[in-house]
Amino acid sequence: MAEEFLAIAEGGSKIQPAREQIKHLLIGSPQAVKRTIQILHVQGYSEVWFWSKPVPAGDLGRSGEVVSVLIKQI
């Protein structure tokens, strides 16, 4: 973790802050969602298999769109 996110505890030892969950939602055409997941994988942000299976977006998107979710610890 970057130095600016580390706290210095008494006695000079470094302590990492508590990890937190962040949820990513991708909503779009099946092709756009798949391509974005692949791009994030190539950039080293997330593994492809960590994303949920795309499901119809329903009220979150337009007709024919899907949603995929990634929950990541930061």
MODELLER restraints for C-alpha pairs under 7 A, 6 or more apart:
rsr = mdl.restraints
at = mdl.atoms
rsr.add(forms.Gaussian(group=physical.xy_distance, feature=features.Distance(at['CA:6:A'], at['CA:14:A']), mean=6.36, stdev=0.5))
rsr.add(forms.Gaussian(group=physical.xy_distance, feature=features.Distance(at['CA:6:A'], at['CA:15:A']), mean=6.12, stdev=0.5))
rsr.add(forms.Gaussian(group=physical.xy_distance, feature=features.Distance(at['CA:6:A'], at['CA:16:A']), mean=5.37, stdev=0.5))
rsr.add(forms.Gaussian(group=physical.xy_distance, feature=features.Distance(at['CA:6:A'], at['CA:17:A']), mean=6.78, stdev=0.5))
rsr.add(forms.Gaussian(group=physical.xy_distance, feature=features.Distance(at['CA:7:A'], at['CA:14:A']), mean=5.79, stdev=0.5))
rsr.add(forms.Gaussian(group=physical.xy_distance, feature=features.Distance(at['CA:7:A'], at['CA:15:A']), mean=5.54, stdev=0.5))
rsr.add(forms.Gaussian(group=physical.xy_distance, feature=features.Distance(at['CA:7:A'], at['CA:16:A']), mean=6.62, stdev=0.5))
rsr.add(forms.Gaussian(group=physical.xy_distance, feature=features.Distance(at['CA:8:A'], at['CA:14:A']), mean=4.84, stdev=0.5))
rsr.add(forms.Gaussian(group=physical.xy_distance, feature=features.Distance(at['CA:8:A'], at['CA:15:A']), mean=6.47, stdev=0.5))
rsr.add(forms.Gaussian(group=physical.xy_distance, feature=features.Distance(at['CA:9:A'], at['CA:15:A']), mean=6.51, stdev=0.5))
rsr.add(forms.Gaussian(group=physical.xy_distance, feature=features.Distance(at['CA:19:A'], at['CA:73:A']), mean=6.19, stdev=0.5))
rsr.add(forms.Gaussian(group=physical.xy_distance, feature=features.Distance(at['CA:19:A'], at['CA:74:A']), mean=5.54, stdev=0.5))
rsr.add(forms.Gaussian(group=physical.xy_distance, feature=features.Distance(at['CA:20:A'], at['CA:73:A']), mean=5.52, stdev=0.5))
rsr.add(forms.Gaussian(group=physical.xy_distance, feature=features.Distance(at['CA:20:A'], at['CA:74:A']), mean=5.41, stdev=0.5))
rsr.add(forms.Gaussian(group=physical.xy_distance, feature=features.Distance(at['CA:21:A'], at['CA:71:A']), mean=6.56, stdev=0.5))
rsr.add(forms.Gaussian(group=physical.xy_distance, feature=features.Distance(at['CA:21:A'], at['CA:72:A']), mean=5.61, stdev=0.5))
rsr.add(forms.Gaussian(group=physical.xy_distance, feature=features.Distance(at['CA:21:A'], at['CA:73:A']), mean=4.62, stdev=0.5))
rsr.add(forms.Gaussian(group=physical.xy_distance, feature=features.Distance(at['CA:21:A'], at['CA:74:A']), mean=6.22, stdev=0.5))
rsr.add(forms.Gaussian(group=physical.xy_distance, feature=features.Distance(at['CA:22:A'], at['CA:71:A']), mean=5.76, stdev=0.5))
rsr.add(forms.Gaussian(group=physical.xy_distance, feature=features.Distance(at['CA:22:A'], at['CA:72:A']), mean=5.37, stdev=0.5))
rsr.add(forms.Gaussian(group=physical.xy_distance, feature=features.Distance(at['CA:22:A'], at['CA:73:A']), mean=6.36, stdev=0.5))
rsr.add(forms.Gaussian(group=physical.xy_distance, feature=features.Distance(at['CA:23:A'], at['CA:69:A']), mean=6.87, stdev=0.5))
rsr.add(forms.Gaussian(group=physical.xy_distance, feature=features.Distance(at['CA:23:A'], at['CA:70:A']), mean=5.71, stdev=0.5))
rsr.add(forms.Gaussian(group=physical.xy_distance, feature=features.Distance(at['CA:23:A'], at['CA:71:A']), mean=4.50, stdev=0.5))
rsr.add(forms.Gaussian(group=physical.xy_distance, feature=features.Distance(at['CA:23:A'], at['CA:72:A']), mean=6.38, stdev=0.5))
rsr.add(forms.Gaussian(group=physical.xy_distance, feature=features.Distance(at['CA:24:A'], at['CA:69:A']), mean=5.59, stdev=0.5))
rsr.add(forms.Gaussian(group=physical.xy_distance, feature=features.Distance(at['CA:24:A'], at['CA:70:A']), mean=5.06, stdev=0.5))
rsr.add(forms.Gaussian(group=physical.xy_distance, feature=features.Distance(at['CA:24:A'], at['CA:71:A']), mean=6.35, stdev=0.5))
rsr.add(forms.Gaussian(group=physical.xy_distance, feature=features.Distance(at['CA:25:A'], at['CA:67:A']), mean=6.65, stdev=0.5))
rsr.add(forms.Gaussian(group=physical.xy_distance, feature=features.Distance(at['CA:25:A'], at['CA:68:A']), mean=5.85, stdev=0.5))
rsr.add(forms.Gaussian(group=physical.xy_distance, feature=features.Distance(at['CA:25:A'], at['CA:69:A']), mean=4.76, stdev=0.5))
rsr.add(forms.Gaussian(group=physical.xy_distance, feature=features.Distance(at['CA:25:A'], at['CA:70:A']), mean=6.69, stdev=0.5))
rsr.add(forms.Gaussian(group=physical.xy_distance, feature=features.Distance(at['CA:26:A'], at['CA:33:A']), mean=6.11, stdev=0.5))
rsr.add(forms.Gaussian(group=physical.xy_distance, feature=features.Distance(at['CA:26:A'], at['CA:67:A']), mean=5.46, stdev=0.5))
rsr.add(forms.Gaussian(group=physical.xy_distance, feature=features.Distance(at['CA:26:A'], at['CA:68:A']), mean=5.28, stdev=0.5))
rsr.add(forms.Gaussian(group=physical.xy_distance, feature=features.Distance(at['CA:26:A'], at['CA:69:A']), mean=6.48, stdev=0.5))
rsr.add(forms.Gaussian(group=physical.xy_distance, feature=features.Distance(at['CA:27:A'], at['CA:33:A']), mean=6.67, stdev=0.5))
rsr.add(forms.Gaussian(group=physical.xy_distance, feature=features.Distance(at['CA:27:A'], at['CA:57:A']), mean=6.85, stdev=0.5))
rsr.add(forms.Gaussian(group=physical.xy_distance, feature=features.Distance(at['CA:27:A'], at['CA:61:A']), mean=6.56, stdev=0.5))
rsr.add(forms.Gaussian(group=physical.xy_distance, feature=features.Distance(at['CA:27:A'], at['CA:65:A']), mean=6.64, stdev=0.5))
rsr.add(forms.Gaussian(group=physical.xy_distance, feature=features.Distance(at['CA:27:A'], at['CA:66:A']), mean=5.65, stdev=0.5))
rsr.add(forms.Gaussian(group=physical.xy_distance, feature=features.Distance(at['CA:27:A'], at['CA:67:A']), mean=4.50, stdev=0.5))
rsr.add(forms.Gaussian(group=physical.xy_distance, feature=features.Distance(at['CA:27:A'], at['CA:68:A']), mean=6.78, stdev=0.5))
rsr.add(forms.Gaussian(group=physical.xy_distance, feature=features.Distance(at['CA:28:A'], at['CA:65:A']), mean=4.86, stdev=0.5))
rsr.add(forms.Gaussian(group=physical.xy_distance, feature=features.Distance(at['CA:28:A'], at['CA:66:A']), mean=5.65, stdev=0.5))
rsr.add(forms.Gaussian(group=physical.xy_distance, feature=features.Distance(at['CA:28:A'], at['CA:67:A']), mean=6.81, stdev=0.5))
rsr.add(forms.Gaussian(group=physical.xy_distance, feature=features.Distance(at['CA:29:A'], at['CA:64:A']), mean=6.64, stdev=0.5))
rsr.add(forms.Gaussian(group=physical.xy_distance, feature=features.Distance(at['CA:29:A'], at['CA:65:A']), mean=4.58, stdev=0.5))
rsr.add(forms.Gaussian(group=physical.xy_distance, feature=features.Distance(at['CA:29:A'], at['CA:66:A']), mean=6.08, stdev=0.5))
rsr.add(forms.Gaussian(group=physical.xy_distance, feature=features.Distance(at['CA:30:A'], at['CA:65:A']), mean=6.39, stdev=0.5))
rsr.add(forms.Gaussian(group=physical.xy_distance, feature=features.Distance(at['CA:30:A'], at['CA:66:A']), mean=5.87, stdev=0.5))
rsr.add(forms.Gaussian(group=physical.xy_distance, feature=features.Distance(at['CA:37:A'], at['CA:48:A']), mean=6.23, stdev=0.5))
rsr.add(forms.Gaussian(group=physical.xy_distance, feature=features.Distance(at['CA:38:A'], at['CA:48:A']), mean=6.55, stdev=0.5))
rsr.add(forms.Gaussian(group=physical.xy_distance, feature=features.Distance(at['CA:40:A'], at['CA:46:A']), mean=6.00, stdev=0.5))
rsr.add(forms.Gaussian(group=physical.xy_distance, feature=features.Distance(at['CA:41:A'], at['CA:47:A']), mean=5.29, stdev=0.5))
rsr.add(forms.Gaussian(group=physical.xy_distance, feature=features.Distance(at['CA:41:A'], at['CA:48:A']), mean=6.04, stdev=0.5))
rsr.add(forms.Gaussian(group=physical.xy_distance, feature=features.Distance(at['CA:50:A'], at['CA:70:A']), mean=6.33, stdev=0.5))
rsr.add(forms.Gaussian(group=physical.xy_distance, feature=features.Distance(at['CA:51:A'], at['CA:68:A']), mean=6.34, stdev=0.5))
rsr.add(forms.Gaussian(group=physical.xy_distance, feature=features.Distance(at['CA:51:A'], at['CA:69:A']), mean=5.56, stdev=0.5))
rsr.add(forms.Gaussian(group=physical.xy_distance, feature=features.Distance(at['CA:51:A'], at['CA:70:A']), mean=4.73, stdev=0.5))
rsr.add(forms.Gaussian(group=physical.xy_distance, feature=features.Distance(at['CA:52:A'], at['CA:68:A']), mean=5.28, stdev=0.5))
rsr.add(forms.Gaussian(group=physical.xy_distance, feature=features.Distance(at['CA:52:A'], at['CA:69:A']), mean=5.23, stdev=0.5))
rsr.add(forms.Gaussian(group=physical.xy_distance, feature=features.Distance(at['CA:52:A'], at['CA:70:A']), mean=6.49, stdev=0.5))
rsr.add(forms.Gaussian(group=physical.xy_distance, feature=features.Distance(at['CA:53:A'], at['CA:68:A']), mean=6.14, stdev=0.5))
rsr.add(forms.Gaussian(group=physical.xy_distance, feature=features.Distance(at['CA:54:A'], at['CA:66:A']), mean=5.65, stdev=0.5))
rsr.add(forms.Gaussian(group=physical.xy_distance, feature=features.Distance(at['CA:54:A'], at['CA:67:A']), mean=5.30, stdev=0.5))
rsr.add(forms.Gaussian(group=physical.xy_distance, feature=features.Distance(at['CA:54:A'], at['CA:68:A']), mean=4.66, stdev=0.5))
rsr.add(forms.Gaussian(group=physical.xy_distance, feature=features.Distance(at['CA:55:A'], at['CA:66:A']), mean=5.15, stdev=0.5))
rsr.add(forms.Gaussian(group=physical.xy_distance, feature=features.Distance(at['CA:55:A'], at['CA:67:A']), mean=5.50, stdev=0.5))
rsr.add(forms.Gaussian(group=physical.xy_distance, feature=features.Distance(at['CA:55:A'], at['CA:68:A']), mean=6.75, stdev=0.5))
rsr.add(forms.Gaussian(group=physical.xy_distance, feature=features.Distance(at['CA:56:A'], at['CA:65:A']), mean=6.08, stdev=0.5))
rsr.add(forms.Gaussian(group=physical.xy_distance, feature=features.Distance(at['CA:56:A'], at['CA:66:A']), mean=4.31, stdev=0.5))
rsr.add(forms.Gaussian(group=physical.xy_distance, feature=features.Distance(at['CA:56:A'], at['CA:67:A']), mean=6.23, stdev=0.5))
rsr.add(forms.Gaussian(group=physical.xy_distance, feature=features.Distance(at['CA:57:A'], at['CA:65:A']), mean=5.55, stdev=0.5))
rsr.add(forms.Gaussian(group=physical.xy_distance, feature=features.Distance(at['CA:57:A'], at['CA:66:A']), mean=4.41, stdev=0.5))
rsr.add(forms.Gaussian(group=physical.xy_distance, feature=features.Distance(at['CA:57:A'], at['CA:67:A']), mean=5.00, stdev=0.5))
